Amino acid sequence: MLNQLRVAILGAGKIAELGHLPGYVQAGAAIVAVCDTDASALQRLGDKYQIDRRHTDWRQMLAMGGFDAVSICTPPSLHADMAVASAQHGYHVLVEKPMALTLNACDRMIEAARSANKLLMVSHNQRFAARHVIAKRILDSGRLGRPYVARATFAHGGPENWSPRQTWYFDAGPATQGVMADLGSHKIDLLRWLLGQEVTEVSAFGATFEKATKADDTAVLSLRFSGGTLASIYVSWAQRPRMTDDLAIQCDRGTLLVPTDASEPVRVLEPGQGGTVAESVYAFDAAGEPGWLAAVAAFVDAVTNHKQSPVSGEDGRATMAAVLAAYDAFANRRVVQLMLPSRELGGS
Ligand SMILES: NC(=O)c1ccc[n+]([C@@H]2O[C@H](COP(=O)([O-])OP(=O)(O)OC[C@H]3O[C@@H](n4cnc5c(N)ncnc54)[C@H](O)[C@@H]3O)[C@@H](O)[C@H]2O)c1
């Protein structure tokens, strides 16, 4: 067992500031180095977290070493090269979502971690949000029976409000960097995990209503899962006035409702006596939202105690396969079928 995990942060932007850095502090890890090409971002977070080693060249930081793990908090187009090099240098990797822009890039990351015998975790933090942990417990208990339909929304006013200095969110590049990848990956991963099923078919519509980008700022996805559950996902960077980040799962014995935040409880609606509705409520703590700190804590725990990755590279890849299928479906106006990962086919 490692005494204290030593980590280096790659990318000192918004998710590093709100998720990774406080997450490592809370989990008792030592943050020994930080890297960003933007000197002001580097100074701000370096000062705030009193990190002595500050780099502008990530390859140099990796080569210099002195840490056990790397948190990759840069734009998605950089994730694969950074994760592969990190694993090759012998570091465990926590990489932000979406995992990478192509399945080939995801495969390279998985293979590099496997060859180096290092842990690779994709930071799908929604799994760790308190309200989703409650939802998972309820679904897994079998009380609601078979999940027929899931309806998930993740919509807010856009990344320019979240990280005002960023430009990459709107650089469409290979048409995989829009809201379907940004917010859609969150909800696809969440549903895969909650349902314990893989996505088998996807159709999707996207639109660019108002953002200065060629990418989609709003999208609607329809999914079929391997256990038969249907899902619809609405994602947007153009929603006003407030964010919606919620979920409803209709099952054969009742409905599970997961709210956006802790101002409302998780609710279960079931048929009551004489045609009434029996409602059960599950309050949760706002401190457990949106799961950023718990995701980092799970990474630290897994590395320190030699556990399996809490969200594996294969998970990140399966989610990206569905995201890319949605882009394909949208671009080519068709329903896209996905190959099931071998563990589904093999039943293990
Ligand atoms: N899990 C979540 O809830 C969540 C929320 C927001 C963002 N994210 C993800 O986190 C990642 C970063 O998003 P963000 O919103 O923090 O972006 P951001 O723009 O705020 O931060 C990214 C940082 O990376 C730096 N950077 C860019 N190129 C670099 C390079 N070559 N070397 C070193 N640093 C470099 C930038 O200067 C910037 O400071 C993305 O993958 C995004 O999808 C996840």
The ligand as a Tripos MOL2 file, in Angstrom:
@<TRIPOS>MOLECULE
LIG
   44    48     1     0     0
SMALL
NO_CHARGES

@<TRIPOS>ATOM
      1 N1        -16.3490   15.8610  -15.0260 N.am      1 LIG1
      2 C1        -16.9840   17.0290  -15.2110 C.2       1 LIG1
      3 O1        -18.0380   17.3000  -14.6550 O.2       1 LIG1
      4 C2        -16.3430   18.0310  -16.1210 C.ar      1 LIG1
      5 C3        -16.7770   19.3800  -16.0820 C.ar      1 LIG1
      6 C4        -16.1530   20.2610  -16.9530 C.ar      1 LIG1
      7 C5        -15.1310   19.8560  -17.7920 C.ar      1 LIG1
      8 N2        -14.7660   18.5600  -17.8080 N.ar      1 LIG1
      9 C6        -13.7300   18.0640  -18.7060 C.3       1 LIG1
     10 O2        -12.4580   18.4760  -18.1980 O.3       1 LIG1
     11 C7        -11.5690   18.7760  -19.2690 C.3       1 LIG1
     12 C8        -11.1060   20.2280  -19.1480 C.3       1 LIG1
     13 O3        -12.2600   21.0670  -19.1500 O.3       1 LIG1
     14 P1        -12.2490   22.5050  -18.4370 P.3       1 LIG1
     15 O4        -13.6520   22.9650  -18.4790 O.co2     1 LIG1
     16 O5        -11.5430   22.4360  -17.1410 O.co2     1 LIG1
     17 O6        -11.4130   23.3260  -19.5150 O.3       1 LIG1
     18 P2        -10.5310   24.6440  -19.2630 P.3       1 LIG1
     19 O7        -10.3550   25.2660  -20.5990 O.co2     1 LIG1
     20 O8        -11.1120   25.4530  -18.1520 O.co2     1 LIG1
     21 O9         -9.1440   24.0370  -18.7320 O.3       1 LIG1
     22 C9         -8.2690   23.3300  -19.5650 C.3       1 LIG1
     23 C10        -6.8510   23.7980  -19.2500 C.3       1 LIG1
     24 O10        -5.9430   23.0110  -20.0370 O.3       1 LIG1
     25 C11        -4.8810   23.8810  -20.4050 C.3       1 LIG1
     26 N3         -4.1320   23.3390  -21.5420 N.ar      1 LIG1
     27 C12        -4.4850   23.3500  -22.8500 C.ar      1 LIG1
     28 N4         -3.5180   22.7870  -23.5970 N.ar      1 LIG1
     29 C13        -2.5380   22.3960  -22.7410 C.ar      1 LIG1
     30 C14        -1.2970   21.7500  -22.9030 C.ar      1 LIG1
     31 N5         -0.8430   21.3840  -24.1100 N.pl3     1 LIG1
     32 N6         -0.5370   21.5280  -21.8030 N.ar      1 LIG1
     33 C15        -0.9730   21.8830  -20.5740 C.ar      1 LIG1
     34 N7         -2.1470   22.5090  -20.3610 N.ar      1 LIG1
     35 C16        -2.9290   22.7510  -21.4340 C.ar      1 LIG1
     36 C17        -5.5770   25.1870  -20.7330 C.3       1 LIG1
     37 O11        -4.6860   26.3000  -20.7550 O.3       1 LIG1
     38 C18        -6.6130   25.2640  -19.6230 C.3       1 LIG1
     39 O12        -6.1310   25.9950  -18.4910 O.3       1 LIG1
     40 C19       -12.3680   18.4580  -20.5460 C.3       1 LIG1
     41 O13       -12.1160   17.1420  -20.9410 O.3       1 LIG1
     42 C20       -13.8130   18.6180  -20.1030 C.3       1 LIG1
     43 O14       -14.7330   17.8930  -20.8800 O.3       1 LIG1
     44 C21       -15.3340   17.6480  -16.9800 C.ar      1 LIG1
@<TRIPOS>BOND
     1     1     2 1
     2     2     3 2
     3     2     4 1
     4     4     5 ar
     5     4    44 ar
     6     5     6 ar
     7     6     7 ar
     8     7     8 ar
     9     8     9 1
    10     8    44 ar
    11     9    10 1
    12     9    42 1
    13    10    11 1
    14    11    12 1
    15    11    40 1
    16    12    13 1
    17    13    14 1
    18    14    15 2
    19    14    16 1
    20    14    17 1
    21    17    18 1
    22    18    19 2
    23    18    20 1
    24    18    21 1
    25    21    22 1
    26    22    23 1
    27    23    24 1
    28    23    38 1
    29    24    25 1
    30    25    26 1
    31    25    36 1
    32    26    27 ar
    33    26    35 ar
    34    27    28 ar
    35    28    29 ar
    36    29    30 ar
    37    29    35 ar
    38    30    31 1
    39    30    32 ar
    40    32    33 ar
    41    33    34 ar
    42    34    35 ar
    43    36    37 1
    44    36    38 1
    45    38    39 1
    46    40    41 1
    47    40    42 1
    48    42    43 1
@<TRIPOS>SUBSTRUCTURE
     1 LIG1         1 GROUP 0 **** ****
